[in-house]
Amino acid sequence: MVSSRQGFTEISVQVVDYYSQQVLSSWHTARAYLDSKQPPMLNLPQRDEQVVYRDPLFIRFQWYPTSSRSGWYGV
């Protein structure tokens, strides 16, 4: 789902069989809070760092979130 909309919204769904087009459920509507987050920032490996090849190969990844606020916080 690609959307730039943020905040509370209503989402409605109805299940329909793809092949027969038979309606399998009634419409159901729910309210949801949509929030757009930024991707995490990578700490390790650092930019332009050379990763040494070893057998077995072990690469440590470490990152921190750019947004500490949860979409459900304070709702």
C-alpha positions in Angstrom: 0.0 0.0 0.0 1.6 3.3 -1.1 0.1 6.3 0.5 1.3 9.7 1.7 -1.8 10.1 3.8 -1.2 10.2 7.5 -3.6 10.1 10.4 -6.9 8.2 11.1 -8.6 6.7 8.1 -11.3 4.1 7.4 -10.5 0.9 5.5 -13.3 -1.2 4.1 -12.9 -4.7 2.7 -15.2 -7.3 1.1 -14.0 -10.8 0.2 -14.9 -11.9 -3.4 -13.8 -15.1 -5.1 -11.5 -14.2 -7.9 -12.7 -16.9 -10.3 -16.4 -17.1 -9.7 -16.9 -13.4 -8.6 -19.1 -14.8 -5.8 -19.2 -12.5 -2.8 -18.0 -14.4 0.3 -18.4 -11.8 2.9 -20.2 -8.6 3.7 -18.4 -5.3 3.9 -16.3 -4.8 7.0 -15.0 -1.4 8.0 -12.3 -0.5 10.5 -10.5 2.7 11.6 -6.8 2.7 11.5 -4.0 5.2 12.2 -1.5 5.5 9.3 1.9 7.0 9.9 4.9 7.3 7.5 8.2 6.4 9.1 11.8 7.1 7.9 14.0 4.1 7.3 16.6 3.3 10.1 20.1 4.7 9.9 22.9 2.1 9.5 25.7 2.3 12.1 27.6 -0.8 11.2 29.3 -1.5 8.8 30.2 2.1 8.4 30.1 3.8 5.0 33.0 2.8 2.7 34.2 0.3 5.3 36.1 -2.7 3.9 34.5 -6.0 5.0 37.2 -8.6 5.5 36.3 -12.0 4.0 36.5 -14.9 6.4 35.1 -18.4 6.3 32.5 -18.5 7.6 31.5 -15.0 6.7 30.1 -12.9 9.6 29.0 -9.4 9.0 27.7 -7.4 12.0 24.9 -5.0 11.2 23.7 -2.3 13.6 21.2 0.4 13.1 19.1 2.9 15.1 15.6 4.1 14.3 15.2 7.6 13.0 11.7 7.9 14.5 11.2 6.7 18.1 7.5 7.6 18.1 5.1 4.8 17.6 2.0 5.2 15.5 -0.1 4.1 18.4 1.5 6.3 21.0 -0.9 8.8 22.6 -3.9 7.5 20.8 
